[in-house]
Amino acid sequence: MKMKTINRSLAHEIKSTLFKKAPFRQLAIYTQRCSLLLKLSFAFLLVAVQVQGQGQGSIDALHKRNQFRIGVGADYIKTVDLLYSTNMFKSIRTEVQLEYSHQSKKGIFWSDLHVFSGALIPNSGSDVEIYAKETDINGVESTEHKVLEISQIGFNLRLGYLHKMQQVRSSSNALYIGGSLEENLTYIPGFINIGLINNGSFNAKARFDYFLRNGKPIFLELGVPLASVVTRMPYHQSPGRPDESVLKSFFTGNNKLETLNHFQNVRFSIKYPLLVKKRIALDIMYAASWMHYYKPNHLTEAGSQLSLGFTF
C-alpha cells in the first residue's frame, strides 16, 4: 500500500514551468498578433458589407418595439496573469448570447447574457507540466508526471438604458448615450486559477447608428466602467479562514471598489445586418475588448470576437 504525498517543491516546479519569458516581450508579441487579428476581422466585415449590400430587405425588422436576439460566437483571448506566471496564455472560447431590447421614441432599454467556455493554454504551445513524488510505506519514492489542463468558464450579464440624442446630420443616423449595470465572472476550475476574476460595475455606454447607402445600418457601441467592485484571489491563494467556505470567502472577503484609473474593461463592437426580412434579421458582429487590473498583481486580458446573431 502506498501513501501519496505531494513534494514541497511542487509549487516551485510548477512556477519554473510557467515562468519562462519576460512579460514585456510577451506583451509586444501579443500586441502585434492582436493588431493582425483586428485587421483581418475588419477586412472580413467589409467584405460582408459589400457582398450583402444589394439585399435591401425590410428595415422595420431592426426597429421593432420588442426584440430578442440569439447569437453564437468565438472569442480569441490572450491573458497575462502575473499572480501565477509571466508567460502569456491564449484561449479560443465558444460563446452563447441571449439579448433583449425594448425601443421607444426616447431610447432603448436592453439586457443581455453571454455565457462562454474554452481551454487556456500557454502561448508558446508547450504543455504545462507538473511533477509529484510518491512515497510508499517502505520509503521508496517514485515521481508522477502530469500535464495540467486549464479551462475557463464564465458569464457576462448586463442591464442598461440608452437615451436617444438629437438626430445626427441626417434624419436616419442616431446617437444614444446611457449606462449599464454589469456582472462579469471568469472562473478557472483547479488550483492554478490563471485569469480568475469577478467584477460588478457601473458602465458608461454610447451607441451610434449609421445608415449606409443600401439602407442598412451599422451599429457602433463603446462601453467603459466608471466604478467597479472587483474580486480576485490573494497572494496566498486562500481567500478566507480554514473554517469558512472558499466560495463565500472569495466573493465577500476580497472585494475592492475601483474606478477607471485602477480597473479598465473597455469594449467596442460593430454590428451589421447581413439579411433583413419583415420580422427577422441575421447579423454579424465583431467585438474587441481590453481588461486590466493590478491587485494583488497585474492581470491583463485582451481579445477579439466574431459572432452571428438571429434577431426576431
LINWORA-V312016 format. One record per helix or strand of 2 or more residues. SS is the DSSP state (2 for helix, 1 for strand). FROM is the first residue (numbers start at 1). TO is the last residue. Records with the same first field share a line. If there is no record, write none. Layout:
# LINWORA-V312016
SS->FROM-TO + FROM-TO
This chain:
# LINWORA-V312016
1->2-4 + 66-81 + 89-103 + 107-122 + 128-136 + 141-148 + 150-164 + 174-187 + 197-211 + 217-231 + 255-259 + 263-276 + 281-293 + 299-311
2->10-18 + 23-52 + 59-62 + 246-253
